Structures are given as structure tokens and as C-alpha cells.
């Protein structure tokens, strides 16, 4: 009997897509890391607490890497999921007697399951790892105080799924709406966004179109209306202040944040665009080089082409330009307050896109790291440091400004 469940259907879809992608595009882009090169790079990043393994224990990373004998996607998923399973089991056992330990273990379980599915759910094992991540996160969410609410918002016959956490004693609370990136998910964002609660700020975390649980399976101009529906929902929640909302977008999520800065300028106090694609990113001449960058761990082309719903390099290059904010004319329009963040040496999203925003439309604020790569990060300046010293203070200031 065929499995017609949502997970079963997704398994079939990703299997067919991964086969097509592997054969059609493998010979057209830069040579990927070998297994040994990938192992060395993952361990080096874990040792210095760098993205995307900043939250993983270096010793457990070494353990998982030792199990990898090939670059097979399901083997990858199994190696990291095994550690996630261990943390999930320990969390469940601790729930009745040690709430704090259970919370910590569920958090770790989610971290490992999320890396097991990284950078996208394009094999049966990775799909299962993502399902486990969602399950572990739900268990983690209900144990917190205040808890994280899993919100389901009706939208065009589907449901927008997001995570809402509201600080105690602040009513109505200002709100940060965060949009995940190409390989990150709303679960990752929720962990980081907990820092806002100490500032009296609630947060709503969502997946970007084409990823996770978004209602859009591929990115298309206009998909930002999914987040406009979120703003509608905020206005109906008495514990939230619909007049004090800021949107933050990370990497590809920054593209959607930028779109909202224009389309929803009257309802937003501000928008943060950190490393977001605007125009040059979508041009074939940039992508032909960028998909081979070693700044990204592996399968960058696969992740980027999946959100377009294509598998060949030609189709990928042809699809991108339609997403340009220059082509749409948005960059010349007035916007809400916008904070633009990145590094000049970003090899994933061109710094020119950041500069383009500052030369167009309404005045912008800018933070640029002359030595920074994607998102502005360097070996010495991590994502969490940029968040704590650059992003969070600006967001809180905009939300609390008179």
C-alpha cells in the first residue's frame, strides 16, 4: 500500500527531485567538498562555534562524523539523528522529575535533528529527521515558562504555522516577526529570539516561502502576503501591540523582510534585512560563481534550486531574475525604516545588494563589516555576537521608540 500521508508524499517528491537534480546539475557547478574535506570543515566550525553547527557539542560532532563513510544523504541524516534520538530519550525521561534538564535535552535534540536535515529535506532520511525536529520542538515549547504557542493561521485554504512567545507582565507586548532563511527554519529562529523576552518583546517565528512549513512550496513574487496575513492576526490578539511590530529576515529571509518594508510600510515600525538577496543575487553572472562558494558547507545549488522548484542549472538561472526588487520596481518606492546588515566579502549574497538598497527609495540605516562574509560574520565575529550587539538593540529601540 502506498503511503499517502503528508510525510509519505513529501518523501516521494524529494526522492524524485534529488535524482533529477543530482544527474542534471552535478557536472555544471563547482566541485563540492569531498567527504574528508566536509568532515574537517564541520569539525573546525563546531570547535569555534560557527554556523551552522554553533549549537552542537564538538565532541558529539566528532562522534557523528566518525560514522560517516559516504556522502549519502540518508547516512548523513542517520548519523546526526542518532545523537538527536539520545537527547530526546533523555528529555522524555527527565520530564517528570527535572523540567530544566528536559528543556535542555529537547533543545539539543532539535539542534541535532535540524542538522540531520541540513540544508534541506531532500532524502527520506532527511524528511524523517525534520519530522523528529518538529516533534521535539513541540515538546520543548510546552515545557517553557512562558510556553511557546504553536499558532496556525488560516490562509488561502492552508495554514501558516508559526511560533509565538509572549513575555510575562507586558500587555500589549511589542512584536518581532522573524523570517527564516534558505537552510534555517523557524525552530532555529525561536531559540535565538528568546533573548527578546528579557526586553519585554514578544516574537513570532516563521519559515520563508519554499521551506519548512510555509504555505508556499516555491518562491514567487507576492508570496510575502503570507506574512501580511500574520500582521492581520497580530491585530486580533489583545496581548500583542499591532502598532509596534518589526520584521527581521535572515539571509534569504531578508528578501521577504525587504518586500514587506515596502508593501506593509504603514503597519511596521521597522525591518531588518540581514544578508538578503535584492537584485544582483538573482543575476546569472553572480549565481554561476556563487553556487560554488566554500563559505557554504555543501549542496548550495540543491538548496537554492529547490525553492524555485527546478533541478537544472539553466532553469535555475532563468528563474531568479523574476524575484528581483529592481525588476518589480519596489526599490524605488518609499519604505518603512530599514536596517541593512551584511559583510562586504559575502560570497553568497553580493554586498552590492545591500548598497543598492541604500541608494534607492527612502533613507536606510546600514551596518557593514568590511571583512565580513555572509550575514557580516567572520571567524572572530560570530552570528550570535552580531545578533546581541547589532540586531537586537536596533529592534528593541524601534519597538520602544515614541
LUMLUMMI-957473 format. One record per residue (C-alpha): chain; residue number from 1; x, y, z; residue in one letter. Coordinates in steps of 0.05 Angstrom, whole numbers. Layout:
% residues N
+-------+-----+--------+--------+--------+-----+
| chain |   n |      u |      v |      w | res |
+-------+-----+--------+--------+--------+-----+
|     A | NUM |      X |      Y |      Z |   a |
...
+-------+-----+--------+--------+--------+-----+
***
This chain:
% residues 402
+-------+-----+--------+--------+--------+-----+
| chain |   n |      u |      v |      w | res |
+-------+-----+--------+--------+--------+-----+
|     A |   1 |      0 |      0 |      0 |   x |
|     A |   2 |     26 |     69 |    -18 |   x |
|     A |   3 |     39 |    119 |     38 |   x |
|     A |   4 |     -7 |    178 |     23 |   x |
|     A |   5 |      8 |    216 |     87 |   x |
|     A |   6 |     39 |    286 |     82 |   x |
|     A |   7 |    106 |    258 |    102 |   x |
|     A |   8 |     99 |    200 |     53 |   x |
|     A |   9 |     82 |    246 |     -5 |   x |
|     A |  10 |    140 |    291 |     13 |   x |
|     A |  11 |    187 |    231 |     15 |   x |
|     A |  12 |    166 |    213 |    -56 |   x |
|     A |  13 |    173 |    284 |    -81 |   x |
|     A |  14 |    242 |    296 |    -52 |   x |
|     A |  15 |    268 |    229 |    -77 |   x |
|     A |  16 |    247 |    245 |   -148 |   x |
|     A |  17 |    273 |    316 |   -144 |   x |
|     A |  18 |    340 |    295 |   -115 |   x |
|     A |  19 |    351 |    244 |   -170 |   x |
|     A |  20 |    337 |    295 |   -224 |   x |
|     A |  21 |    379 |    348 |   -190 |   x |
|     A |  22 |    438 |    302 |   -180 |   x |
|     A |  23 |    443 |    279 |   -252 |   x |
|     A |  24 |    424 |    345 |   -286 |   x |
|     A |  25 |    466 |    395 |   -248 |   x |
|     A |  26 |    525 |    358 |   -217 |   x |
|     A |  27 |    572 |    368 |   -275 |   x |
|     A |  28 |    554 |    441 |   -285 |   x |
|     A |  29 |    574 |    473 |   -219 |   x |
|     A |  30 |    638 |    477 |   -178 |   x |
|     A |  31 |    665 |    413 |   -149 |   x |
|     A |  32 |    636 |    400 |    -79 |   x |
|     A |  33 |    677 |    382 |    -17 |   x |
|     A |  34 |    699 |    310 |    -12 |   x |
|     A |  35 |    676 |    270 |     49 |   x |
|     A |  36 |    742 |    282 |     86 |   x |
|     A |  37 |    741 |    356 |     69 |   x |
|     A |  38 |    669 |    362 |     93 |   x |
|     A |  39 |    685 |    326 |    158 |   x |
|     A |  40 |    745 |    371 |    171 |   x |
|     A |  41 |    705 |    434 |    157 |   x |
|     A |  42 |    645 |    414 |    200 |   x |
|     A |  43 |    691 |    397 |    259 |   x |
|     A |  44 |    730 |    461 |    251 |   x |
|     A |  45 |    666 |    502 |    253 |   x |
|     A |  46 |    640 |    463 |    313 |   x |
|     A |  47 |    704 |    475 |    350 |   x |
|     A |  48 |    699 |    550 |    341 |   x |
|     A |  49 |    623 |    551 |    350 |   x |
|     A |  50 |    609 |    575 |    279 |   x |
|     A |  51 |    547 |    570 |    235 |   x |
|     A |  52 |    513 |    522 |    222 |   x |
|     A |  53 |    539 |    479 |    280 |   x |
|     A |  54 |    548 |    533 |    332 |   x |
|     A |  55 |    498 |    499 |    379 |   x |
|     A |  56 |    528 |    429 |    373 |   x |
|     A |  57 |    577 |    398 |    423 |   x |
|     A |  58 |    645 |    389 |    389 |   x |
|     A |  59 |    654 |    320 |    420 |   x |
|     A |  60 |    586 |    297 |    395 |   x |
|     A |  61 |    602 |    327 |    327 |   x |
|     A |  62 |    665 |    285 |    325 |   x |
|     A |  63 |    623 |    224 |    344 |   x |
|     A |  64 |    573 |    235 |    288 |   x |
|     A |  65 |    627 |    249 |    236 |   x |
|     A |  66 |    662 |    184 |    253 |   x |
|     A |  67 |    601 |    146 |    230 |   x |
|     A |  68 |    600 |    177 |    161 |   x |
|     A |  69 |    631 |    132 |    107 |   x |
|     A |  70 |    600 |    166 |     47 |   x |
|     A |  71 |    564 |    229 |     26 |   x |
|     A |  72 |    498 |    192 |     22 |   x |
|     A |  73 |    442 |    238 |     47 |   x |
|     A |  74 |    407 |    185 |     88 |   x |
|     A |  75 |    473 |    164 |    120 |   x |
|     A |  76 |    483 |    237 |    139 |   x |
|     A |  77 |    414 |    241 |    169 |   x |
|     A |  78 |    422 |    177 |    208 |   x |
|     A |  79 |    489 |    198 |    239 |   x |
|     A |  80 |    462 |    263 |    267 |   x |
|     A |  81 |    393 |    236 |    283 |   x |
|     A |  82 |    423 |    183 |    327 |   x |
|     A |  83 |    450 |    237 |    373 |   x |
|     A |  84 |    384 |    273 |    370 |   x |
|     A |  85 |    348 |    209 |    390 |   x |
|     A |  86 |    393 |    202 |    450 |   x |
|     A |  87 |    378 |    273 |    474 |   x |
|     A |  88 |    303 |    264 |    460 |   x |
|     A |  89 |    301 |    200 |    501 |   x |
|     A |  90 |    337 |    233 |    558 |   x |
|     A |  91 |    290 |    293 |    555 |   x |
|     A |  92 |    228 |    249 |    558 |   x |
|     A |  93 |    257 |    211 |    618 |   x |
|     A |  94 |    272 |    276 |    654 |   x |
|     A |  95 |    203 |    308 |    643 |   x |
|     A |  96 |    171 |    283 |    707 |   x |
|     A |  97 |    229 |    298 |    754 |   x |
|     A |  98 |    275 |    352 |    724 |   x |
|     A |  99 |    239 |    402 |    680 |   x |
|     A | 100 |    301 |    444 |    667 |   x |
|     A | 101 |    341 |    383 |    645 |   x |
|     A | 102 |    284 |    361 |    599 |   x |
|     A | 103 |    282 |    430 |    567 |   x |
|     A | 104 |    357 |    430 |    555 |   x |
|     A | 105 |    355 |    360 |    526 |   x |
|     A | 106 |    297 |    374 |    479 |   x |
|     A | 107 |    333 |    437 |    456 |   x |
|     A | 108 |    394 |    394 |    439 |   x |
|     A | 109 |    352 |    342 |    405 |   x |
|     A | 110 |    322 |    395 |    359 |   x |
|     A | 111 |    392 |    422 |    343 |   x |
|     A | 112 |    417 |    353 |    320 |   x |
|     A | 113 |    354 |    336 |    282 |   x |
|     A | 114 |    358 |    402 |    246 |   x |
|     A | 115 |    429 |    390 |    225 |   x |
|     A | 116 |    409 |    320 |    204 |   x |
|     A | 117 |    361 |    352 |    153 |   x |
|     A | 118 |    410 |    407 |    133 |   x |
|     A | 119 |    410 |    442 |     85 |   x |
|     A | 120 |    343 |    417 |     61 |   x |
|     A | 121 |    297 |    357 |     66 |   x |
|     A | 122 |    317 |    322 |      0 |   x |
|     A | 123 |    320 |    249 |     20 |   x |
|     A | 124 |    275 |    202 |     60 |   x |
|     A | 125 |    322 |    203 |    120 |   x |
|     A | 126 |    325 |    279 |    120 |   x |
|     A | 127 |    249 |    284 |    116 |   x |
|     A | 128 |    244 |    239 |    177 |   x |
|     A | 129 |    296 |    280 |    214 |   x |
|     A | 130 |    256 |    343 |    202 |   x |
|     A | 131 |    193 |    309 |    227 |   x |
|     A | 132 |    230 |    289 |    290 |   x |
|     A | 133 |    255 |    361 |    298 |   x |
|     A | 134 |    183 |    386 |    296 |   x |
|     A | 135 |    161 |    335 |    348 |   x |
|     A | 136 |    219 |    350 |    395 |   x |
|     A | 137 |    207 |    425 |    388 |   x |
|     A | 138 |    134 |    417 |    406 |   x |
|     A | 139 |    154 |    380 |    469 |   x |
|     A | 140 |    206 |    434 |    485 |   x |
|     A | 141 |    156 |    490 |    472 |   x |
|     A | 142 |    103 |    466 |    522 |   x |
|     A | 143 |    154 |    459 |    579 |   x |
|     A | 144 |    177 |    531 |    576 |   x |
|     A | 145 |    150 |    586 |    622 |   x |
|     A | 146 |    121 |    624 |    588 |   x |
|     A | 147 |    109 |    570 |    536 |   x |
|     A | 148 |    116 |    577 |    461 |   x |
|     A | 149 |     49 |    575 |    427 |   x |
|     A | 150 |     44 |    538 |    361 |   x |
|     A | 151 |     -2 |    583 |    321 |   x |
|     A | 152 |    -39 |    561 |    259 |   x |
|     A | 153 |    -67 |    617 |    217 |   x |
|     A | 154 |   -117 |    603 |    161 |   x |
|     A | 155 |    -90 |    628 |     94 |   x |
|     A | 156 |   -116 |    615 |     24 |   x |
|     A | 157 |   -143 |    546 |     42 |   x |
|     A | 158 |    -80 |    527 |     80 |   x |
|     A | 159 |    -48 |    544 |    147 |   x |
|     A | 160 |     11 |    589 |    163 |   x |
|     A | 161 |     47 |    555 |    221 |   x |
|     A | 162 |     87 |    598 |    269 |   x |
|     A | 163 |    115 |    601 |    339 |   x |
|     A | 164 |     92 |    656 |    386 |   x |
|     A | 165 |    123 |    671 |    454 |   x |
|     A | 166 |     99 |    730 |    496 |   x |
|     A | 167 |    137 |    757 |    556 |   x |
|     A | 168 |    103 |    757 |    624 |   x |
|     A | 169 |     75 |    822 |    651 |   x |
|     A | 170 |     77 |    862 |    586 |   x |
|     A | 171 |      9 |    875 |    555 |   x |
|     A | 172 |      3 |    891 |    500 |   x |
|     A | 173 |     73 |    869 |    481 |   x |
|     A | 174 |    111 |    896 |    421 |   x |
|     A | 175 |    127 |    842 |    370 |   x |
|     A | 176 |    186 |    818 |    329 |   x |
|     A | 177 |    165 |    777 |    268 |   x |
|     A | 178 |    224 |    735 |    244 |   x |
|     A | 179 |    230 |    700 |    177 |   x |
|     A | 180 |    278 |    642 |    168 |   x |
|     A | 181 |    328 |    634 |    112 |   x |
|     A | 182 |    345 |    583 |     59 |   x |
|     A | 183 |    372 |    528 |    105 |   x |
|     A | 184 |    349 |    553 |    173 |   x |
|     A | 185 |    279 |    541 |    199 |   x |
|     A | 186 |    233 |    576 |    248 |   x |
|     A | 187 |    256 |    529 |    303 |   x |
|     A | 188 |    327 |    556 |    298 |   x |
|     A | 189 |    300 |    627 |    299 |   x |
|     A | 190 |    257 |    614 |    361 |   x |
|     A | 191 |    318 |    593 |    401 |   x |
|     A | 192 |    354 |    658 |    385 |   x |
|     A | 193 |    293 |    701 |    394 |   x |
|     A | 194 |    284 |    681 |    466 |   x |
|     A | 195 |    332 |    738 |    482 |   x |
|     A | 196 |    277 |    788 |    464 |   x |
|     A | 197 |    233 |    766 |    522 |   x |
|     A | 198 |    281 |    799 |    572 |   x |
|     A | 199 |    270 |    864 |    534 |   x |
|     A | 200 |    194 |    858 |    541 |   x |
|     A | 201 |    186 |    839 |    468 |   x |
|     A | 202 |    144 |    781 |    441 |   x |
|     A | 203 |    165 |    743 |    379 |   x |
|     A | 204 |    131 |    706 |    322 |   x |
|     A | 205 |    177 |    659 |    282 |   x |
|     A | 206 |    161 |    632 |    212 |   x |
|     A | 207 |    192 |    594 |    154 |   x |
|     A | 208 |    205 |    631 |     90 |   x |
|     A | 209 |    167 |    611 |     26 |   x |
|     A | 210 |    194 |    548 |     -6 |   x |
|     A | 211 |    219 |    519 |     60 |   x |
|     A | 212 |    195 |    484 |    123 |   x |
|     A | 213 |    121 |    491 |    136 |   x |
|     A | 214 |    109 |    552 |     93 |   x |
|     A | 215 |     44 |    550 |     53 |   x |
|     A | 216 |     85 |    565 |    -10 |   x |
|     A | 217 |    124 |    506 |    -36 |   x |
|     A | 218 |    165 |    550 |    -83 |   x |
|     A | 219 |    183 |    624 |    -81 |   x |
|     A | 220 |    143 |    671 |   -124 |   x |
|     A | 221 |    135 |    747 |   -125 |   x |
|     A | 222 |     78 |    764 |    -79 |   x |
|     A | 223 |     89 |    706 |    -30 |   x |
|     A | 224 |    101 |    758 |     24 |   x |
|     A | 225 |     25 |    763 |     30 |   x |
|     A | 226 |     33 |    702 |     76 |   x |
|     A | 227 |     66 |    749 |    126 |   x |
|     A | 228 |     14 |    803 |    114 |   x |
|     A | 229 |    -36 |    752 |    140 |   x |
|     A | 230 |      8 |    746 |    202 |   x |
|     A | 231 |      3 |    821 |    213 |   x |
|     A | 232 |    -73 |    814 |    207 |   x |
|     A | 233 |    -71 |    761 |    262 |   x |
|     A | 234 |    -28 |    803 |    308 |   x |
|     A | 235 |    -81 |    857 |    304 |   x |
|     A | 236 |   -132 |    808 |    332 |   x |
|     A | 237 |    -90 |    786 |    392 |   x |
|     A | 238 |   -102 |    831 |    453 |   x |
|     A | 239 |    -36 |    811 |    485 |   x |
|     A | 240 |      2 |    838 |    425 |   x |
|     A | 241 |     13 |    911 |    403 |   x |
|     A | 242 |     -2 |    915 |    329 |   x |
|     A | 243 |     25 |    986 |    328 |   x |
|     A | 244 |     94 |    963 |    349 |   x |
|     A | 245 |    118 |    909 |    301 |   x |
|     A | 246 |    187 |    899 |    270 |   x |
|     A | 247 |    203 |    846 |    218 |   x |
|     A | 248 |    271 |    811 |    216 |   x |
|     A | 249 |    295 |    770 |    157 |   x |
|     A | 250 |    359 |    728 |    157 |   x |
|     A | 251 |    395 |    714 |     91 |   x |
|     A | 252 |    341 |    692 |     41 |   x |
|     A | 253 |    290 |    712 |     94 |   x |
|     A | 254 |    318 |    782 |     86 |   x |
|     A | 255 |    288 |    784 |     16 |   x |
|     A | 256 |    218 |    775 |     45 |   x |
|     A | 257 |    232 |    826 |    100 |   x |
|     A | 258 |    252 |    876 |     47 |   x |
|     A | 259 |    189 |    863 |      7 |   x |
|     A | 260 |    147 |    875 |     70 |   x |
|     A | 261 |    185 |    940 |     84 |   x |
|     A | 262 |    151 |    967 |     21 |   x |
|     A | 263 |     84 |    931 |     19 |   x |
|     A | 264 |     70 |    938 |     94 |   x |
|     A | 265 |    106 |   1002 |    110 |   x |
|     A | 266 |     45 |   1032 |    145 |   x |
|     A | 267 |     39 |    973 |    193 |   x |
|     A | 268 |    113 |    965 |    211 |   x |
|     A | 269 |    159 |   1003 |    258 |   x |
|     A | 270 |    219 |    977 |    220 |   x |
|     A | 271 |    251 |    920 |    182 |   x |
|     A | 272 |    319 |    886 |    188 |   x |
|     A | 273 |    348 |    859 |    124 |   x |
|     A | 274 |    410 |    817 |    142 |   x |
|     A | 275 |    445 |    788 |     81 |   x |
|     A | 276 |    382 |    789 |     39 |   x |
|     A | 277 |    380 |    779 |    -37 |   x |
|     A | 278 |    354 |    840 |    -73 |   x |
|     A | 279 |    376 |    844 |   -146 |   x |
|     A | 280 |    448 |    825 |   -165 |   x |
|     A | 281 |    439 |    759 |   -128 |   x |
|     A | 282 |    387 |    738 |   -178 |   x |
|     A | 283 |    430 |    751 |   -239 |   x |
|     A | 284 |    461 |    691 |   -276 |   x |
|     A | 285 |    531 |    720 |   -275 |   x |
|     A | 286 |    531 |    721 |   -199 |   x |
|     A | 287 |    499 |    653 |   -189 |   x |
|     A | 288 |    546 |    616 |   -236 |   x |
|     A | 289 |    602 |    633 |   -187 |   x |
|     A | 290 |    565 |    637 |   -121 |   x |
|     A | 291 |    536 |    566 |   -122 |   x |
|     A | 292 |    607 |    540 |   -116 |   x |
|     A | 293 |    628 |    582 |    -56 |   x |
|     A | 294 |    665 |    546 |      0 |   x |
|     A | 295 |    633 |    594 |     50 |   x |
|     A | 296 |    574 |    546 |     47 |   x |
|     A | 297 |    583 |    475 |     73 |   x |
|     A | 298 |    551 |    433 |     18 |   x |
|     A | 299 |    492 |    426 |    -30 |   x |
|     A | 300 |    482 |    501 |    -40 |   x |
|     A | 301 |    456 |    492 |   -111 |   x |
|     A | 302 |    408 |    438 |    -88 |   x |
|     A | 303 |    381 |    483 |    -33 |   x |
|     A | 304 |    374 |    544 |    -78 |   x |
|     A | 305 |    343 |    507 |   -137 |   x |
|     A | 306 |    294 |    470 |    -92 |   x |
|     A | 307 |    259 |    534 |    -71 |   x |
|     A | 308 |    249 |    551 |   -144 |   x |
|     A | 309 |    222 |    481 |   -158 |   x |
|     A | 310 |    274 |    468 |   -212 |   x |
|     A | 311 |    331 |    420 |   -220 |   x |
|     A | 312 |    374 |    443 |   -279 |   x |
|     A | 313 |    424 |    499 |   -276 |   x |
|     A | 314 |    393 |    532 |   -338 |   x |
|     A | 315 |    324 |    532 |   -307 |   x |
|     A | 316 |    352 |    558 |   -241 |   x |
|     A | 317 |    388 |    616 |   -275 |   x |
|     A | 318 |    327 |    633 |   -316 |   x |
|     A | 319 |    280 |    634 |   -255 |   x |
|     A | 320 |    320 |    680 |   -210 |   x |
|     A | 321 |    312 |    748 |   -245 |   x |
|     A | 322 |    236 |    748 |   -235 |   x |
|     A | 323 |    249 |    755 |   -160 |   x |
|     A | 324 |    289 |    820 |   -167 |   x |
|     A | 325 |    264 |    880 |   -129 |   x |
|     A | 326 |    292 |    924 |   -184 |   x |
|     A | 327 |    252 |    888 |   -237 |   x |
|     A | 328 |    189 |    895 |   -194 |   x |
|     A | 329 |    204 |    969 |   -182 |   x |
|     A | 330 |    199 |    962 |   -106 |   x |
|     A | 331 |    268 |    991 |    -90 |   x |
|     A | 332 |    247 |   1060 |   -116 |   x |
|     A | 333 |    186 |   1062 |    -72 |   x |
|     A | 334 |    181 |   1091 |     -2 |   x |
|     A | 335 |    191 |   1041 |     55 |   x |
|     A | 336 |    188 |   1036 |    129 |   x |
|     A | 337 |    252 |   1045 |    169 |   x |
|     A | 338 |    302 |    994 |    145 |   x |
|     A | 339 |    366 |    968 |    177 |   x |
|     A | 340 |    411 |    934 |    126 |   x |
|     A | 341 |    466 |    887 |    151 |   x |
|     A | 342 |    519 |    846 |    116 |   x |
|     A | 343 |    593 |    836 |    102 |   x |
|     A | 344 |    630 |    866 |     43 |   x |
|     A | 345 |    663 |    799 |     29 |   x |
|     A | 346 |    599 |    758 |     26 |   x |
|     A | 347 |    606 |    705 |    -28 |   x |
|     A | 348 |    534 |    680 |    -21 |   x |
|     A | 349 |    495 |    745 |    -29 |   x |
|     A | 350 |    531 |    803 |    -62 |   x |
|     A | 351 |    546 |    864 |    -19 |   x |
|     A | 352 |    522 |    905 |    -78 |   x |
|     A | 353 |    451 |    886 |    -60 |   x |
|     A | 354 |    460 |    918 |      8 |   x |
|     A | 355 |    489 |    981 |    -24 |   x |
|     A | 356 |    433 |    982 |    -76 |   x |
|     A | 357 |    381 |    988 |    -21 |   x |
|     A | 358 |    417 |   1047 |     10 |   x |
|     A | 359 |    419 |   1084 |    -57 |   x |
|     A | 360 |    345 |   1075 |    -72 |   x |
|     A | 361 |    278 |   1097 |    -44 |   x |
|     A | 362 |    273 |   1120 |     29 |   x |
|     A | 363 |    335 |   1132 |     73 |   x |
|     A | 364 |    364 |   1069 |    104 |   x |
|     A | 365 |    408 |   1052 |    163 |   x |
|     A | 366 |    467 |   1007 |    149 |   x |
|     A | 367 |    516 |    963 |    187 |   x |
|     A | 368 |    570 |    934 |    143 |   x |
|     A | 369 |    631 |    893 |    163 |   x |
|     A | 370 |    688 |    908 |    114 |   x |
|     A | 371 |    719 |    839 |    129 |   x |
|     A | 372 |    654 |    802 |    138 |   x |
|     A | 373 |    626 |    745 |     98 |   x |
|     A | 374 |    553 |    725 |     93 |   x |
|     A | 375 |    510 |    759 |    147 |   x |
|     A | 376 |    571 |    800 |    166 |   x |
|     A | 377 |    604 |    743 |    203 |   x |
|     A | 378 |    679 |    729 |    208 |   x |
|     A | 379 |    719 |    678 |    248 |   x |
|     A | 380 |    725 |    730 |    303 |   x |
|     A | 381 |    654 |    758 |    299 |   x |
|     A | 382 |    601 |    704 |    304 |   x |
|     A | 383 |    527 |    706 |    286 |   x |
|     A | 384 |    507 |    709 |    359 |   x |
|     A | 385 |    554 |    768 |    372 |   x |
|     A | 386 |    524 |    806 |    314 |   x |
|     A | 387 |    455 |    790 |    340 |   x |
|     A | 388 |    469 |    814 |    410 |   x |
|     A | 389 |    507 |    877 |    393 |   x |
|     A | 390 |    476 |    899 |    326 |   x |
|     A | 391 |    408 |    869 |    312 |   x |
|     A | 392 |    375 |    862 |    379 |   x |
|     A | 393 |    390 |    933 |    403 |   x |
|     A | 394 |    363 |    964 |    339 |   x |
|     A | 395 |    299 |    922 |    340 |   x |
|     A | 396 |    285 |    939 |    413 |   x |
|     A | 397 |    298 |   1013 |    401 |   x |
|     A | 398 |    250 |   1015 |    342 |   x |
|     A | 399 |    196 |    978 |    381 |   x |
|     A | 400 |    200 |   1023 |    442 |   x |
|     A | 401 |    212 |   1089 |    407 |   x |
|     A | 402 |    157 |   1141 |    415 |   x |
+-------+-----+--------+--------+--------+-----+
***
